[in-house]
Amino acid sequence: MDFKPLVTLLAIVNPLAIVPFFIHYTQGFSHEQRKRTIVTASFSAFVVIAVSA
């Protein structure tokens, strides 16, 4: 099961509270996969906040 969309959505909703979830759901990810997920979540959060502003 792919958790990337879930992690991205949760990062947009509350970035500080997502840290434990991020660690849990990306436990089996390689360093590169985690890095890509972080970039995707950060970019998605930026876009949502920028559009909302």
C-alpha positions as CSV (number, residue, x, y, z in Angstrom):
1,M,0.0,0.0,0.0
2,D,1.3,3.4,-0.9
3,F,1.2,5.9,2.0
4,K,2.7,8.9,0.2
5,P,-0.7,10.6,-0.4
6,L,-1.7,10.1,3.2
7,V,1.5,11.5,4.5
8,T,1.3,14.5,2.2
9,L,-2.3,15.2,3.3
10,L,-1.5,15.0,6.9
11,A,1.5,17.3,6.4
12,I,-0.7,19.9,5.0
13,V,-3.2,19.6,7.8
14,N,-0.8,19.9,10.8
15,P,2.9,19.8,10.1
16,L,4.1,19.5,13.7
17,A,1.8,16.7,14.7
18,I,2.6,14.7,11.6
19,V,6.2,13.9,12.7
20,P,5.3,10.7,14.6
21,F,3.0,9.6,11.8
22,F,5.7,10.4,9.2
23,I,8.3,8.3,11.0
24,H,5.8,5.4,11.4
25,Y,4.5,5.3,7.9
26,T,7.9,5.8,6.2
27,Q,9.7,3.2,8.4
28,G,10.3,0.9,5.5
29,F,11.3,3.6,3.0
30,S,14.8,4.1,1.8
31,H,16.6,7.4,2.5
32,E,15.8,8.6,-1.1
33,Q,12.1,7.7,-0.8
34,R,11.8,9.6,2.5
35,K,13.5,12.6,1.0
36,R,11.2,12.5,-2.0
37,T,8.1,12.2,0.3
38,I,9.3,15.2,2.3
39,V,9.8,17.3,-0.8
40,T,6.4,16.3,-2.1
41,A,4.7,17.1,1.2
42,S,6.5,20.4,1.6
43,F,5.7,21.5,-2.0
44,S,2.0,20.5,-1.6
45,A,1.7,22.4,1.6
46,F,3.3,25.4,0.0
47,V,0.9,25.3,-2.9
48,V,-2.2,25.0,-0.7
49,I,-1.1,27.8,1.6
50,A,-0.1,30.1,-1.4
51,V,-3.4,29.5,-3.2
52,S,-5.3,30.1,0.0
53,A,-3.5,33.3,0.7
